[in-house]
Amino acid sequence: MSHSPLRIGFIGLGSMGFPMAGHIRQAGYPLTVYNRTPVKAEALEQAGAVVAHTSREVAERSDLVIAIVTDMPDVEQVLFSEHGVATGAHPGLIFIDMSTIAPGATRLFAERLAAHKVHYLDAPVSGGDIGAINGTLTIMVGGEADIFAQAAPVLATMGSRVTHVGPCGSGQLVKACNQILCAVNMVAVCEALMLASSAGLDLDTVLEVVTGGAANSWALQHLGPRIAHGNLDPGFMVKLIQKDLNIVFSTAADAHLPLPGTAVAAQLFQAAQALGGANLGTQAMILAYEQLANRKLSAPIALPSLEV
């Protein structure tokens, strides 16, 4: 006996959410979408999705609701505002938050939804706009294992690596670890390219070499070329990684854990924002390095020769 596919709701159609919702629709799931700016839903409507006018309406029409929005207050509004998901949810609904918020807030929201007999998974993602477009996101999921099992096929339409990492809040904790690596890795990418440029090396050639060895990373492979060619367009914005790093520092403070490398990265992102880079991609950290060195990446200078 065949079963009807889960009815999916999707809230938040930004640079990440729009392609993610598109993958769900392409996989054949009945899809209802909502975005505060309705024009962003038009292409999905043409692909067969239903456009709702509120988060409540999404919940009323869905078995599983996904949201990916900017920050904790946005998640709270999606869930508990006058026309939020909680007001339209039926018992047994699964809500998946794919935003990046504090683990403590995640647990609190899960408790509040449990009063409505709604299941909660925290499922933040890594991979940026490229991963969202290609359907290759890494998705780290916290929550009850049996609820994860129900949601996993839907999550697999958006990601190439979908992993249950523990109870509620665990997804956000793994994402905090991920953001440490992203932030500190960007320091290394910027410093390596600044040195290469100062020596007059061809940056494309340098990247071809170092991405083939032990130094390779996602940031080097995907954002290194953008830096080399002056492309600071956002896949993930400077202001948003700073929001994420604030979560990291708050979580680390609870454990009395020093994170000096992450602190340096955070200060460099802060400098990039002060230089006008808030809405640029995280690779705009290079602006801070250019300011510190008083030279542009694209303006090589000869290093002094070594006397033998």
N, C-alpha and C positions, 0 to 999 in steps of 0.2 A: 504494500500500500504506500503510495507516494505522499509526501507531506508538502504543504505549501511553503514556499520560502519565507523566512522571516521578513516582516515589514520593517524597513530601516528608516529612521529619522536622522537627519544631519543638520547640526546648528553651527554656523560659523563658516563662511565661504571666502576666507581670505586667501592669501597666496599658497597656503598649505591646504586649507579645507576644501577649496574648490576642486583641485585635481583629485583629492582623496575621495570626495563624494562622487566624482565622475567614475572612478574605478569601481565603486560599489554598484553604481547604476549599470556600468558595462558588464558586470558579472551577472546581471539579470535580477537583482533584488528590487522589489518595489520600494521606491525611495520618495520620502517627503523631506523637503529642505526648508530652512528658514535662515535669513540673513537680515541684519538691521538695514542694510542697503539692498533693496529688492532687485536692483538691476543686475547684481552679481549672480542671481539665480536664473536669469533668462536662458542661458545656454543649457543649463541642466533641465529646465522645463521643456526645451525643444527636444532633449534626449529622452523625455518620458517621465521625468520627475514631477511630483506635485509640489507646488510652492505654497507653503503655509504663511500665515500672517503673524503668528505668535509661536513661542516655544510650547505653549500649552497645546496648540493645535497639532504640533509635531508629535507630542506625546500621545495624544488621543488617537492618532493614526498609525502608531508604531508599536512593534514588539521590542525593539532595541533602538535606543537613541544615543547618538554620538555627538559630542560637542568638542570643538577646538577653538578656543577664544584666547584673549590676550593674557588675562591675569585673574587672580582669585576673585576680585569683586565682580568680574564679568561672569565667571562660573556661577557665583552665588545668584546673580540676577537671572541667568538662564534657568536656574533650578527653582528659585524661591520667590521670584517677583510675583506680582498680581496675576500675570499671565504666563507663569513659568511652568517648567516641566512637572513639578510636583502637583500643580493644580489640575493637570490633565492625565496624570499617570494612573494606570490600572495596576492592581496587584500582579507581581511577577515581571513587570517591565524591567529591562536591563538598561542602565544608564552607564555609558562609558565616557569618561572625561579624558580627552587626549591633549588637553592643555598642559602647561607646566606650571604647577602651583606648589605651595608648601605641603609637605606630607601631613602636617597636623591639620591643615584645612581640609585635606582630602578625607581624613578619618572623621572629622566633624560632619562633613557633608554626607558621608556614607551613613552615619548614625541618624541624621535627620531624614534621609530618604528611607531608611529601614522602617521608620514609623509609618510610611506610606506603603510598606511591603514592596519597595523597589530595590533591586540589586544594584550595586555600584562597583565598577572597575575603574581603577586609575591606570591609564595607558598612554603615558607621554611617548613622544617619538624622537628619533634622531635620523638625520639624513638631509634636512633642509628642503628647500624648494625642489632641488634636483630629485631627491628621493621621493617626494610627494608626486611629482610629475611622472616619474618612471615606475611608481608602485613598488619601490625597493626600500621603503623605510625600515628602520629597526624599531620595533615596538616592544616596550617593556611593561608588563602588565601586573598590577597588584589586585588582589581580591580572592574570592573563594574559587577553588580549583574547578568545581563543577560549573560555575557560571562562566569561567574562562573557557571551558570546553565548548559551551554553547556559542560563545561569541567568536571563537578562534577562526572559523571559516570566513566570517565577515572581515575580521582584522587582516586575514591573509590576502584579501583583495588589494590591500594598501601597502603591505610590507613583505619583504623577503625573509625577514627574521622576526618572528613573533614568539615571545618567551614569557611564560608565567614565572615571576620572580619572587612570589611570596604573598603574604596577606595584604589587606588594604593599606595603601601608603607606600608599599615596597617599590612600585613602579616609579613614584616620584623620587624615592631615595636613590634608585639606580640612575635616574635622569640627572640628579645632582652630581653623582660621580661622573657621568658622561660630560656634563658641562665644565667640570674642572679640567678634564682632558682636552676639551675643545678650546677652552680659554688659554691654557698654558701652551698648548700646541701652536696656537696662533702667534704667541711670542716667538717661538722657534722659527716659524715660517718667515715672519717679518725680519728677524735678525739675520737669517741666512740670506735672504734676498737683498737686504741692505748691504751686506758684506760683498756679495757677488757683484752687485751693481757698482759699488765703490771701486772694485778692482777692474771694472770695464768688461766683465764677462757678459756673454749673451745669456739673458735670463731664461729664454726658452730652452737653450741647450743645457743649462744648469738643471732646470726642472726635469728634462728628459733623463738626465743621469740620476739625480737623487731620488726620483720617484721609482726607480728600478732597484733600489737597494734597501738597506735596513732603516733608512731615515724616512721612508715613505709613510704617508698617513692620508686620511681623507681630506684634511685641510690642505695639505701640500698638493695633493693631486687635483683637487677641484677648485680651491681658492688661490693657490699659488699662481696659476696662469692669469686669473683675474687681476691679482695685484700687479703682476708683471706688465700687463697691458692697460693699467689704469682704470679697470672696471670695478667700481665700488658699489654697483647696484646691489640692492639687498636680496639675499636669499634668506638670511636671518639677521635682523637689525641689531646694531650696537646697543640701542636702548633696551632691547629685549634680553640680550645676554646679560646685561647689567642687572636686570630684574631677576634673572635666574641665579646669578652669582650672589645676590642678596639672600636668596633662599639657601644657597650653599653655606654662606657664612652664618646664617641663623641656625641652621641644622648643626654645623660644626661647633658653634658656641655651646649648644646644649650638651655636647660631648666633651667640652673643654679641649677642642682639637685645633692646633695651629695649622694654618694653610698659607705659608708665606709665598709660595709660588703663585697660588691663585690670587693672592692679594696684589702682587705686582701686575698680573694680567688685568685685574679689575681697575687698577689705577691707570693703566695704559688705555683701556676702553673709555674711562672717564675723560682722559685727555683728548681722545679722538672725538668724543661728544662735545667737549668744549670748543673744539676746532670746527664744529658744524656737522659732525658725522652721526648724529643721533639716529637718523633714519636711513643711514647707509648700511651696507653689509658689514659683518664682523671683520672682514678683511680690511676695513677702513682703519683698523689699528695702525696700519702703515702710516697714517697721517701723523700719529704721535711720534713715530720713529723719525719721520722726515723733519718734524719740528725739533726734536732733540739733536739731530745731526746737522740741522740748518742746511739741508740739501734735499733735492727731490730724488726719488728712486731712479728716475729716468736720466739723471745727470751724473754720469760716472766721473770719478776723479782717480788719478793715478796714485797708487800706494807707493810710499817711498821704497826705493830699492835697498836690498840688504847688502851691506859691505862684507866681503869675504876676507 
